């Protein structure tokens, strides 16, 4: 599996640069889940949406460290 991932990295990096305008540092800082979500089809439902109150709670947590 590690070999398959290693072989896919150049293609994933190129896709993130072309479609997301990510620079290499942004690509390497992203988790695999973040990359998959960013490159996924926005028309496809990606699980449950976050409610507004949950989102505001997350923002508050982020502001308070």
Secondary structure as UniProt FT lines:
FT   HELIX           2..20
FT   HELIX           24..29
FT   HELIX           32..39
FT   TURN            42..43
FT   HELIX           52..63
//
